């Protein structure tokens, strides 16, 4: 993603975050907040960190049911605009309070009797994300099968 588009995406995520928090959106504070929290505005890595953090925060704040994390929010596909940042977004989410627990709950819900195997199959993007994570681990989520993941989630 080019820096210009990245900055625009961060601005949109930042506005969404303000809306979720019921804060007044003050665009004149945007760059100052990014600089304070993430660093030098001239560096692409600053904007990438901001994007991933706001995507993770918005995923948690806007969460209705935990299983939507698996079926929708983190079910990345190559044609998603944020696909290249998928690992960092999930890592940011896992660093949030109860982030891992929410993903575990989502897996438990998805693997319960309330969902068909066809519905579970729609979570391929999430399981592919976990499988391709560095060294097979994504902050405590292993690359085991969905049933092993659910059993692990229930055990903890």
Secondary structure in CASP SS format (residue, H / E / C, confidence):
PFRMAT SS
TARGET T0000
AUTHOR 0000-0000-0000
METHOD secondary structure of the structure
MODEL  1
X C 1.00
X C 1.00
X H 1.00
X H 1.00
X H 1.00
X H 1.00
X H 1.00
X H 1.00
X H 1.00
X H 1.00
X H 1.00
X H 1.00
X H 1.00
X H 1.00
X H 1.00
X H 1.00
X H 1.00
X H 1.00
X H 1.00
X H 1.00
X C 1.00
X C 1.00
X C 1.00
X C 1.00
X C 1.00
X C 1.00
X H 1.00
X H 1.00
X H 1.00
X H 1.00
X H 1.00
X H 1.00
X H 1.00
X H 1.00
X H 1.00
X H 1.00
X H 1.00
X H 1.00
X C 1.00
X C 1.00
X C 1.00
X C 1.00
X C 1.00
X H 1.00
X H 1.00
X H 1.00
X H 1.00
X H 1.00
X H 1.00
X H 1.00
X H 1.00
X H 1.00
X H 1.00
X H 1.00
X H 1.00
X H 1.00
X H 1.00
X H 1.00
X H 1.00
X H 1.00
X H 1.00
X C 1.00
X C 1.00
X C 1.00
X C 1.00
X C 1.00
X H 1.00
X H 1.00
X H 1.00
X H 1.00
X H 1.00
X H 1.00
X H 1.00
X C 1.00
X C 1.00
X C 1.00
X C 1.00
X C 1.00
X C 1.00
X C 1.00
X C 1.00
X C 1.00
X H 1.00
X H 1.00
X H 1.00
X H 1.00
X H 1.00
X H 1.00
X H 1.00
X H 1.00
X H 1.00
X H 1.00
X H 1.00
X H 1.00
X H 1.00
X C 1.00
X C 1.00
X C 1.00
X H 1.00
X H 1.00
X H 1.00
X H 1.00
X H 1.00
X H 1.00
X H 1.00
X H 1.00
X H 1.00
X H 1.00
X H 1.00
X H 1.00
X C 1.00
X C 1.00
X C 1.00
X C 1.00
X C 1.00
X C 1.00
X H 1.00
X H 1.00
X H 1.00
X H 1.00
X H 1.00
X C 1.00
X C 1.00
X H 1.00
X H 1.00
X H 1.00
X H 1.00
X H 1.00
X H 1.00
X H 1.00
X H 1.00
X H 1.00
X C 1.00
X H 1.00
X H 1.00
X H 1.00
X E 1.00
X E 1.00
X C 1.00
X C 1.00
X E 1.00
X E 1.00
X C 1.00
X C 1.00
X C 1.00
X H 1.00
X H 1.00
X H 1.00
X H 1.00
X H 1.00
X H 1.00
X H 1.00
X H 1.00
X H 1.00
X H 1.00
X C 1.00
END
